[in-house]
Amino acid sequence: MRSPVRKKTMLAAAFVTAAALALSACGSSDDGAEKPIADVSVQPKTKAATVLDQPFTKPDLVLTDTHGKKYDLRERTKGKPTLIYFGYTNCPDVCPLIMSNIAIAKKALPKADQDNLQVVFVTTDPERDTPSSLGSWLKAQDPSFIGLTGEFPAIQAGARQIGIGIDAPKKEKDGTVVSMHGSQVIAFSPKTDKGYLVYSEDTSPDDYTKDLPKIVEGENP
C-alpha cells in the first residue's frame, strides 16, 4: 500500500538578507513542529536555484546500489556533475515528480553530458526500498539514475551533512507507513565537488533544462 503524504515545511535556517530559506518536505511526523535543518549562508535566489555562499561537501556515504554492490558516493561521483536527492519509492507525489522533472530535463542534454551527469537517489525508507525494488522504480524514471540504500542511521547522518532532515519511517494505526524528509535537490560542481545549488520541489522541468548545461560545466546558473 502506498503511504499517504501530508506536506509539511522543514526549515533551513538560511538567510537572504533578513529572510529565511524554507525547504519543503513530503511525509508526516508524530508532531506538528517545524524542524530546523542547517545554518547556511545564501546569495540571492536565481530563477530556479538558491546559490549557497558556503557550499556543502558531498556526504560521506558508503551504501548499497541497485545491483547489491557497495557504492562509495564521494569516490564514484568525484569530478562529475552530481544531483543528490533523498526520498522513497512509496511516496505518492513529491518524490516521483522531482525525479521525473530531472529525467525530462536530462534528456535535453547532449549525449556526452547525459552520460557524465550523475543523478543519485538515496532512499529514506531502506526497509522497503531494497536494491531490487529501488532499481525497478528508478528504471521507470531513467535507467541511468543511481539508487542507494543501506542502514537508516547512515543515511540519516549523510543527509544531515548537506542540510537535509529525515525521520525514520513510522507505521500508523491503520498500517500505513509514512516517511518525512526534506525534498530539496543539491547540485554539486564537477570542478570542486561542492554543492552550491539548492532546488526545491517546485522546480519545473524547464527550470532544470535551463540550469543543467551550466551545472555540467561547473558553473552556477
C-alpha positions in Angstrom: 0.0 0.0 0.0 1.3 3.4 -0.8 1.7 5.7 2.1 -0.3 9.0 2.3 1.9 12.1 2.3 1.0 15.2 4.2 3.2 18.0 3.1 5.0 19.9 5.9 7.7 22.6 5.8 11.2 21.9 7.1 13.2 25.0 7.6 16.8 25.6 6.8 17.9 28.5 8.9 19.4 30.2 6.0 19.0 33.9 5.3 18.8 36.0 2.2 19.3 39.4 3.9 16.7 39.0 6.7 14.6 36.3 5.1 14.8 32.5 6.0 15.1 30.0 3.2 12.2 27.5 3.6 12.7 24.0 2.2 9.7 21.8 1.6 9.3 18.2 2.7 6.9 15.3 2.0 5.7 12.9 4.6 4.4 13.3 8.1 5.9 13.1 11.6 4.4 12.5 15.0 4.2 16.2 15.9 3.4 19.4 14.2 6.6 21.2 14.9 8.8 22.5 12.1 12.4 21.4 12.4 15.5 23.5 11.8 17.9 21.7 9.5 21.1 23.6 8.9 22.6 27.1 9.1 23.8 28.1 5.6 24.5 31.4 4.0 23.0 32.1 0.6 23.3 34.5 -2.2 20.1 36.0 -3.8 17.9 33.3 -5.4 18.2 32.7 -9.1 15.2 31.9 -11.2 15.3 28.2 -10.0 18.1 27.7 -7.5 19.3 29.1 -4.3 23.1 29.7 -4.5 25.0 29.0 -1.3 27.8 31.2 -0.1 29.1 28.3 1.9 28.7 25.2 -0.2 28.1 21.7 1.1 30.7 18.9 0.9 29.4 15.7 -0.6 28.1 13.3 2.0 30.5 10.7 3.3 28.2 7.8 2.3 29.1 4.2 1.5 25.8 2.4 0.7 24.4 -0.3 -1.5 23.4 0.3 -5.1 20.6 -1.3 -7.0 22.8 -4.2 -8.1 23.5 -5.0 -4.4 27.1 -3.7 -4.6 29.0 -1.3 -2.4 28.8 2.3 -3.6 31.1 5.0 -2.2 29.3 8.2 -3.1 32.4 10.5 -2.9 34.6 8.2 -4.8 32.2 7.3 -7.6 31.0 10.8 -8.3 34.3 12.6 -7.9 34.9 15.2 -10.6 31.4 14.7 -12.1 28.3 17.0 -12.0 26.0 15.4 -9.5 22.5 15.9 -8.3 21.5 14.3 -4.9 18.0 13.7 -3.6 16.8 11.8 -0.6 13.3 10.3 -0.9 11.4 7.0 -1.0 9.7 5.0 -3.7 6.3 4.7 -1.9 5.9 8.4 -1.9 2.8 9.1 -3.9 3.6 12.6 -5.2 6.7 14.7 -4.4 9.4 12.1 -4.9 8.3 10.7 -8.3 7.5 14.3 -9.5 11.0 15.5 -8.7 12.8 12.6 -10.3 10.5 12.8 -13.4 11.3 16.5 -13.8 15.0 15.8 -13.6 14.7 12.9 -16.1 12.8 15.1 -18.6 15.5 17.8 -18.4 18.4 15.4 -18.6 17.2 14.1 -22.0 17.6 17.6 -23.4 21.4 17.5 -22.8 23.9 16.3 -25.4 24.6 12.6 -25.1 28.0 13.1 -23.6 26.7 15.4 -20.9 23.9 13.0 -20.2 26.4 10.2 -19.6 28.5 12.5 -17.4 25.7 13.8 -15.2 25.2 11.7 -12.0 21.7 11.7 -10.5 21.7 10.0 -7.1 18.5 9.0 -5.3 19.1 7.9 -1.7 16.2 6.2 0.0 14.8 7.4 3.3 12.9 4.1 3.6 15.5 1.4 3.3 13.4 -1.4 4.9 11.0 -1.3 2.0 13.4 0.1 -0.7 15.5 -3.0 -1.3 18.1 -2.8 -4.1 15.8 -4.7 -6.4 12.7 -2.6 -5.8 14.6 0.6 -5.8 16.2 -0.3 -9.2 12.8 -1.2 -10.7 11.3 2.2 -9.6 14.2 4.2 -10.9 14.3 2.3 -14.2 10.9 3.7 -14.9 12.3 7.2 -14.3 15.6 6.9 -16.1 17.8 3.8 -16.2 20.9 5.8 -15.6 19.7 7.1 -12.2 21.7 5.8 -9.3 19.7 4.3 -6.4 21.3 3.8 -3.0 20.0 2.0 0.1 21.5 0.8 3.4 21.2 1.3 7.2 18.9 4.1 8.1 21.3 5.7 10.7 24.0 6.0 8.0 21.5 7.5 5.5 20.2 10.0 8.1 23.7 11.1 9.0 24.6 11.6 5.3 21.5 13.6 4.7 22.3 15.9 7.6 25.7 16.6 6.1 24.0 18.5 3.3 21.3 20.2 5.5 18.5 17.7 4.9 16.5 16.3 7.8 14.8 12.9 7.6 12.8 10.9 10.1 12.7 7.1 10.4 9.6 5.7 8.6 6.8 5.2 11.1 3.8 2.9 10.9 0.5 4.5 11.7 -2.5 2.8 13.4 -4.1 1.9 10.1 -0.9 0.1 9.0 0.3 2.7 6.5 3.9 3.8 6.7 4.9 7.4 6.4 8.3 8.9 5.9 9.2 12.5 6.5 12.2 14.1 4.7 13.5 17.3 3.2 12.6 17.5 -0.5 15.5 19.6 -1.8 17.9 18.6 -4.5 21.5 19.6 -4.1 23.7 20.1 -7.2 27.4 19.5 -6.9 30.0 21.1 -9.2 32.4 18.8 -11.2 35.2 21.3 -10.6 35.2 21.4 -6.8 32.8 18.5 -5.8 31.0 21.1 -3.6 27.2 21.6 -3.5 26.5 25.3 -4.4 22.9 25.0 -5.6 19.7 24.0 -3.8 16.5 23.2 -5.7 13.0 22.8 -4.2 10.1 20.5 -5.1 8.6 23.4 -7.1 11.5 23.4 -9.6 10.0 22.6 -13.0 11.4 20.6 -15.9 12.0 23.8 -17.8 14.0 25.2 -14.8 16.2 22.1 -14.8 16.5 22.2 -18.6 17.9 25.7 -18.4 20.2 25.0 -15.5 21.7 21.6 -16.2 24.0 22.7 -19.1 25.7 25.1 -16.7 25.8 22.6 -13.8 27.5 20.1 -16.1 30.2 22.7 -16.9 30.7 23.5 -13.2 29.1 26.9 -13.4 26.3 28.5 -11.3 23.1 29.3 -13.4 
